[in-house]
């Protein structure tokens, strides 16, 4: 692991330090998990946006696949 310096304003740092999980696991562990969760969510949002752009009604499936939209069938439940 590599040490880094992060600046927090005093009220936020007090709130962080008052948290039970931070007291049990330590600031670094909680902040590492928070950073990993942020990156996971960011990637999911980026991927979802790419799918929205690729399959939007404006673009559809493109000329190459025109007409195939109605060929699929869903199984009956």
TAVEN-V712037 format. One record per run of one state. SS is the DSSP state (alpha for helix, beta for strand, coil for the rest). FROM is the first residue (numbers start at 1). TO is the last residue. Records with the same first field share a line. If there is no record, write none. Layout:
SS->FROM-TO ; FROM-TO
//
This chain:
coil->1-9 ; 19-19 ; 26-26 ; 55-62 ; 66-67 ; 71-77
alpha->10-18 ; 20-25 ; 27-54 ; 63-65 ; 68-70
//
